């Protein structure tokens, strides 16, 4: 299960299909250095997304 505290790099390792979901929501910088240190919650805040909505999509 993906949580809002997880680092983006951890999410991508745990669920490779997350790339398509996150990029579809406008998170195009998944390969950038900050993605290796940024939590999902922080990334959602930066991109103006609801972390709860993103979690719902990631945890289907």
Buried (B, 14 or more C-beta within 10 A) or exposed (E): EBBBEBBBBBBBEEBEEBBEBBEEBEBEBBEEEEBEEBBBBBBBEEBEBEBEEBBEEBEE
